[in-house]
Amino acid sequence: MVALYDVNRSSGGRKTAQQAQPRVAVLVPCYNEATTIASVVTDFRLALPQATIYVYDNNSKDGTAEIAREAGAVVRSETRQGKGQVVRRMFADIDADVYVLVDGDDTYAAPAAAQAIDSVLAEGVDFVNIARVSTAVEAYRPGHRLGNVMLTEMVRMFFGRQTSDMLSGYKVLSRRFVKSFPAMSSGFETETELTVHALEMRMPMAEISAPYKERPPGSVSKLNTFRDGWRILMLIARLIKDERPLKFFSTIGLVLVALAIGISIPVVITWLETGLVPRLPTAVLSVGMVITGFLSIFTGLILDVVTKSRQEMKRMAYLAISPKG
């Protein structure tokens, strides 16, 4: 059971039990999950009896919404296709103190949410990532596993090393995080955006591990290894450019300068020996690359100042939100 604040004791008993009870929302984005959604709703109702379970149907054609409603969930819909679109809508619509974001494929262990919720309520953590521990070989396809490791390491290299499974679809978030999160992605890359936002804002973070089951028979993954992996990679590149412009543009600039020096060495040697520049196009190219390289470095310096100002504004927006509604 989730550890709750003893509000009655800290306030001299003036607050009622209803006021002390935190509002927990379980958010389940779904697209054609009729095979599994009833189990997901049932498991979370047992694990978190105090929570309200919201299932957002994303144009399912297999009766997912009706099955979720019969299982006891509050069912709403988002017609714009894509998990990122659904997450943006859920975060805007629902007001709670703690948010549990989980996929509707019945691969995540519901009891693990209680420990993560306790971290948010008792320790003031804003972002808890629940890393996957495979209980079967079929649960986690090799291509997905390799892509997750590569993409997670890229994010850890540039933004921070506080998560080992960035692409897990099971996360517990504070109200401050949800209401200050500028959701921009439209698809499965939303997990990357969530993680980078927490790292960039230097929010209190935690990670726990939980079993990850294989999908039951009849349930099919909507994740395409190559297509969605490419989209996540492009999002990471964009986030590095937007959030680490000095590092991004300086790297490009230094590469250009290094290449220019490399191709200009034979030209310089010939000039020193003969006093002539017979390969004029190479000399012009190397000078152009040096100029472009330094322009890239100065672009990074200017954008770094802009980025810091934007980060300060995002930080102030985050601090302006009460931890509890």
C-alpha positions as CSV (number, residue, x, y, z in Angstrom):
1,M,0.0,0.0,0.0
2,V,1.1,3.5,-0.7
3,A,2.6,5.4,2.2
4,L,0.6,8.6,2.7
5,Y,1.4,11.8,4.5
6,D,-0.1,12.0,8.0
7,V,-1.8,15.4,7.3
8,N,-4.0,15.2,10.3
9,R,-1.0,15.0,12.7
10,S,1.0,17.7,11.0
11,S,-2.0,20.1,11.0
12,G,-3.3,19.4,14.4
13,G,-6.2,17.3,13.1
14,R,-7.9,20.2,11.3
15,K,-7.9,18.4,7.9
16,T,-10.3,15.6,7.1
17,A,-9.2,12.2,5.7
18,Q,-10.7,13.2,2.4
19,Q,-8.5,16.3,2.2
20,A,-5.5,14.3,3.2
21,Q,-6.0,11.6,0.6
22,P,-3.9,12.3,-2.5
23,R,-5.5,12.2,-5.9
24,V,-3.9,9.5,-8.0
25,A,-4.7,9.2,-11.7
26,V,-3.7,6.1,-13.8
27,L,-3.4,7.2,-17.4
28,V,-3.6,4.5,-20.1
29,P,-3.3,5.5,-23.7
30,C,-4.8,2.7,-25.9
31,Y,-5.0,1.8,-29.6
32,N,-6.6,-1.6,-30.4
33,E,-5.9,-3.2,-27.0
34,A,-9.2,-5.1,-26.6
35,T,-7.2,-8.3,-25.7
36,T,-5.5,-6.8,-22.7
37,I,-7.2,-3.6,-21.5
38,A,-9.6,-5.3,-19.1
39,S,-6.7,-7.0,-17.3
40,V,-4.8,-3.7,-17.1
41,V,-7.8,-1.9,-15.6
42,T,-8.5,-4.7,-13.1
43,D,-4.9,-5.0,-12.0
44,F,-4.5,-1.3,-11.3
45,R,-7.9,-1.2,-9.5
46,L,-6.5,-3.9,-7.2
47,A,-3.1,-2.4,-6.8
48,L,-4.3,1.2,-6.4
49,P,-7.8,1.2,-5.0
50,Q,-7.7,4.9,-4.3
51,A,-6.8,5.8,-7.9
52,T,-9.0,6.8,-10.8
53,I,-8.2,4.9,-14.0
54,Y,-8.5,6.9,-17.2
55,V,-8.3,5.0,-20.6
56,Y,-7.9,7.3,-23.6
57,D,-9.0,5.5,-26.8
58,N,-7.0,6.5,-29.9
59,N,-9.3,5.5,-32.7
60,S,-9.4,1.8,-31.8
61,K,-11.5,-0.4,-34.0
62,D,-11.7,-3.5,-31.8
63,G,-14.0,-2.3,-29.0
64,T,-11.2,-1.3,-26.6
65,A,-13.3,1.6,-25.2
66,E,-16.3,-0.5,-24.4
67,I,-14.3,-3.2,-22.7
68,A,-12.4,-0.6,-20.6
69,R,-15.6,1.0,-19.6
70,E,-17.1,-2.3,-18.5
71,A,-13.9,-3.0,-16.5
72,G,-14.5,0.2,-14.5
73,A,-12.3,2.8,-16.2
74,V,-13.2,6.3,-17.1
75,V,-13.0,6.2,-20.9
76,R,-12.3,9.2,-23.1
77,S,-11.0,9.6,-26.6
78,E,-8.4,11.4,-28.6
79,T,-8.9,11.4,-32.4
80,R,-5.4,12.6,-33.4
81,Q,-3.4,9.5,-34.0
82,G,-0.2,8.8,-32.0
83,K,0.8,8.2,-28.4
84,G,2.3,11.6,-28.0
85,Q,-1.0,13.2,-29.1
86,V,-2.9,11.1,-26.4
87,V,-0.3,12.0,-23.7
88,R,-0.7,15.7,-24.5
89,R,-4.4,15.5,-24.2
90,M,-4.4,13.4,-20.9
91,F,-1.9,15.8,-19.3
92,A,-4.1,18.8,-20.2
93,D,-7.5,17.3,-19.2
94,I,-6.8,15.5,-15.9
95,D,-6.0,17.2,-12.6
96,A,-4.4,15.0,-9.9
97,D,-1.6,15.0,-7.4
98,V,0.2,11.9,-8.8
99,Y,0.0,10.5,-12.4
100,V,0.8,6.9,-13.3
101,L,1.4,6.6,-17.1
102,V,1.3,3.1,-18.4
103,D,0.7,1.3,-21.6
104,G,-2.5,-0.8,-22.1
105,D,-0.7,-3.9,-23.4
106,D,-0.6,-5.7,-20.0
107,T,3.2,-6.1,-20.0
108,Y,3.9,-4.0,-16.9
109,A,3.4,-5.0,-13.2
110,A,0.7,-2.9,-11.5
111,P,2.0,-3.4,-7.9
112,A,5.2,-1.6,-8.8
113,A,3.3,1.7,-9.0
114,A,2.7,1.8,-5.2
115,Q,6.5,2.2,-4.5
116,A,6.8,4.8,-7.2
117,I,3.9,6.8,-5.9
118,D,5.4,6.7,-2.4
119,S,8.6,8.3,-3.8
120,V,6.5,11.1,-5.3
121,L,4.4,11.7,-2.2
122,A,6.9,11.1,0.6
123,E,10.2,12.1,-1.0
124,G,9.1,14.9,-3.3
125,V,10.3,13.1,-6.5
126,D,8.8,14.5,-9.7
127,F,9.7,11.7,-12.1
128,V,10.0,8.0,-11.4
129,N,11.0,5.7,-14.2
130,I,10.0,2.1,-13.8
131,A,12.7,0.1,-15.7
132,R,11.8,-3.1,-17.3
133,V,13.2,-6.5,-16.2
134,S,12.3,-9.1,-18.8
135,T,10.7,-12.3,-17.4
136,A,10.7,-14.0,-20.8
137,V,12.8,-13.8,-23.9
138,E,9.8,-13.1,-26.1
139,A,8.8,-10.1,-23.9
140,Y,11.5,-7.8,-25.2
141,R,12.5,-8.3,-28.9
142,P,16.3,-8.1,-29.5
143,G,15.9,-5.2,-32.0
144,H,13.9,-3.2,-29.4
145,R,16.4,-4.0,-26.7
146,L,19.4,-2.9,-28.7
147,G,17.7,0.3,-29.9
148,N,16.7,1.1,-26.4
149,V,20.3,0.7,-25.1
150,M,21.7,2.8,-27.9
151,L,19.2,5.6,-27.6
152,T,19.3,5.6,-23.8
153,E,23.1,5.9,-23.8
154,M,22.9,8.8,-26.2
155,V,20.5,10.7,-23.8
156,R,22.7,9.8,-20.8
157,M,25.8,11.1,-22.6
158,F,24.3,14.5,-23.3
159,F,21.7,15.1,-20.6
160,G,22.5,13.0,-17.5
161,R,22.8,9.4,-16.3
162,Q,19.8,9.0,-14.1
163,T,17.8,6.4,-16.1
164,S,18.8,3.1,-17.5
165,D,15.6,2.4,-19.5
166,M,14.5,5.6,-21.1
167,L,11.9,4.0,-23.4
168,S,9.9,2.3,-20.7
169,G,6.2,3.2,-21.0
170,Y,5.7,2.9,-17.3
171,K,6.3,6.2,-15.4
172,V,5.0,7.9,-12.3
173,L,4.9,11.7,-12.4
174,S,4.1,14.6,-10.0
175,R,1.5,17.3,-10.7
176,R,4.3,19.8,-11.1
177,F,5.9,17.7,-13.8
178,V,2.7,17.1,-15.8
179,K,1.4,20.6,-15.7
180,S,4.8,22.2,-16.7
181,F,5.6,19.6,-19.5
182,P,5.6,21.2,-23.0
183,A,4.5,18.0,-24.9
184,M,5.5,18.4,-28.5
185,S,6.0,14.9,-29.9
186,S,3.2,13.0,-31.6
187,G,4.2,9.3,-31.4
188,F,6.2,6.8,-29.4
189,E,9.1,9.3,-29.0
190,T,7.1,10.9,-26.1
191,E,9.0,8.7,-23.6
192,T,12.2,10.3,-24.7
193,E,10.7,13.8,-24.4
194,L,9.5,13.1,-20.9
195,T,12.9,11.8,-19.7
196,V,14.9,14.7,-21.3
197,H,12.5,17.3,-19.8
198,A,13.0,15.9,-16.3
199,L,16.8,15.8,-16.8
200,E,16.9,19.3,-18.4
201,M,14.9,20.9,-15.6
202,R,17.1,19.0,-13.0
203,M,14.0,17.7,-11.3
204,P,14.2,15.2,-8.5
205,M,14.2,11.8,-10.2
206,A,14.2,8.1,-9.2
207,E,14.2,4.8,-10.9
208,I,12.9,1.4,-9.8
209,S,12.8,-1.9,-11.6
210,A,9.7,-4.1,-12.2
211,P,9.0,-7.3,-14.1
212,Y,8.2,-6.9,-17.8
213,K,5.9,-9.7,-19.3
214,E,5.4,-10.7,-22.8
215,R,2.2,-9.8,-24.5
216,P,-0.6,-12.3,-24.2
217,P,-1.7,-14.2,-27.4
218,G,-3.6,-12.0,-29.8
219,S,-2.0,-8.8,-28.6
220,V,0.3,-7.1,-31.2
221,S,2.9,-4.4,-30.5
222,K,2.3,-1.1,-32.4
223,L,6.0,-0.2,-32.2
224,N,8.0,-0.4,-35.4
225,T,11.7,-1.0,-34.6
226,F,13.1,1.0,-37.5
227,R,10.5,3.6,-38.2
228,D,9.9,4.6,-34.6
229,G,13.6,4.1,-33.7
230,W,14.5,6.6,-36.5
231,R,11.8,9.1,-35.1
232,I,13.3,8.8,-31.6
233,L,16.8,9.3,-32.9
234,M,15.7,12.5,-34.8
235,L,14.0,13.7,-31.6
236,I,17.2,13.2,-29.6
237,A,19.1,15.1,-32.3
238,R,16.6,18.0,-32.2
239,L,16.7,18.1,-28.4
240,I,20.5,18.2,-28.3
241,K,20.3,21.1,-30.8
242,D,17.7,22.9,-28.8
243,E,18.9,22.2,-25.3
244,R,22.7,21.8,-25.9
245,P,23.3,24.3,-28.8
246,L,26.9,25.1,-27.8
247,K,27.9,21.5,-27.7
248,F,26.0,20.7,-30.9
249,F,27.2,23.6,-33.1
250,S,30.7,23.5,-31.6
251,T,31.1,19.9,-32.5
252,I,30.0,20.7,-36.1
253,G,32.4,23.7,-36.2
254,L,35.4,21.7,-34.9
255,V,34.8,18.9,-37.3
256,L,34.7,21.4,-40.2
257,V,37.9,23.1,-39.0
258,A,39.7,19.8,-38.6
259,L,38.7,18.6,-42.1
260,A,39.8,22.0,-43.5
261,I,43.2,21.6,-41.8
262,G,43.5,18.1,-43.1
263,I,42.9,18.9,-46.8
264,S,45.0,22.1,-46.6
265,I,48.2,20.4,-45.4
266,P,49.4,19.3,-48.9
267,V,48.6,22.8,-50.2
268,V,50.7,24.5,-47.5
269,I,53.6,22.1,-48.0
270,T,53.6,22.8,-51.8
271,W,53.5,26.6,-51.1
272,L,56.4,26.3,-48.6
273,E,58.5,24.4,-51.1
274,T,57.7,26.3,-54.3
275,G,56.0,29.5,-53.3
276,L,53.0,28.5,-55.6
277,V,49.4,27.4,-54.9
278,P,48.7,25.1,-57.8
279,R,45.5,23.6,-56.2
280,L,43.6,26.8,-55.7
281,P,40.1,25.2,-55.4
282,T,41.4,23.1,-52.5
283,A,42.7,26.2,-50.8
284,V,39.5,28.1,-51.3
285,L,37.5,25.1,-50.0
286,S,39.6,24.8,-46.9
287,V,39.3,28.6,-46.1
288,G,35.5,28.3,-46.6
289,M,35.3,25.3,-44.3
290,V,37.3,27.2,-41.6
291,I,35.0,30.2,-41.9
292,T,31.9,28.1,-41.7
293,G,33.3,26.2,-38.7
294,F,33.9,29.3,-36.7
295,L,30.5,30.7,-37.7
296,S,29.0,27.4,-36.4
297,I,30.9,27.8,-33.1
298,F,29.7,31.4,-32.6
299,T,26.1,30.4,-33.5
300,G,26.3,27.9,-30.7
301,L,27.5,30.6,-28.3
302,I,24.6,32.9,-29.2
303,L,22.0,30.1,-29.0
304,D,23.4,28.9,-25.7
305,V,22.5,32.3,-24.1
306,V,19.0,32.1,-25.6
307,T,18.6,28.5,-24.4
308,K,19.6,29.4,-20.8
309,S,17.0,32.2,-20.8
310,R,14.3,29.8,-22.0
311,Q,15.3,27.2,-19.4
312,E,15.0,29.8,-16.7
313,M,11.4,30.6,-17.9
314,K,10.5,26.9,-17.9
315,R,12.0,26.5,-14.4
316,M,9.9,29.4,-13.2
317,A,6.8,27.9,-14.7
318,Y,7.5,24.6,-13.0
319,L,8.0,26.3,-9.6
320,A,4.8,28.3,-10.0
321,I,2.7,25.1,-9.9
322,S,1.7,23.8,-6.5
323,P,2.8,20.2,-5.8
324,K,-0.8,19.5,-4.9
325,G,-3.9,21.0,-6.5
